[in-house]
């Protein structure tokens, strides 16, 4: 079993038990992956500038909204 399969299975098990279409599940995963990539890029840019404080606040605001919304 590959690492990707293990990660995919873990992501699948984290999904709510509500009935959800495969298309909607794909959209959610795609959006989550996109947000993670954007946050990683922003983190690198703020680290390179030496000013991480605004990023920490931004990340907290964005991820807390995502977790509750």
N, C-alpha and C positions, 0 to 999 in steps of 0.2 A: 504494500500500500504506500503510495507516495505522500509526501508532506502536503501537497495540494489537496489530495483526497481527504486527509485528516482535517485540514482546515475547513474544507467545504462542508464536511459532515458536522463539524462543530458549529459552523454558521447556521446550518440547516436546523440543528437542534435548538438554537437560540430563538428561532422564529416563533411567534405566537401560535397557539393551537387553533386559532380561528381559521375558517376556510378562506384561503387566499389563492388567487389564480397564479399560475407560474409567471405570467407576464408582470403582475404586480410585485411578486417576490423578486424578480429580476430587476425591476425598476428601483426597488428599495436597496438592494445590494449594490447596484450601480451607483446610486446616489451616495450611499455610505462610503464606497471606495473613492469616489470623486472628492468628497469632503475630506477624507483622510489624506489624500494626495495634496490637496490645496493646503491643509494645515501643516503638512510636512514641509512643503515648499516655503510657506510663510515663516515657519520656524527657522529654516535655514537662512532666509533673508534677514530676519531680525538678529539671529546669532552673528551673521557676518557684519552687521552694522554695529554690533556691540550693545544694542539697546533692546533687551528682551522683555522689559516690563510691559510695554503696550501689547506685545504678542500674548503674554501670559493672561492678561485681562481679556483680550479678544477671544482667545481659545476657551477660556472659562465661560464667557458669555455664549459663544456659539455652541459649545458642547452641552451646556446646561439646558439651553433651549431645545436642542435636538433630543436630549434625554427625556424632557418633559412633554415635548410636542408631538 
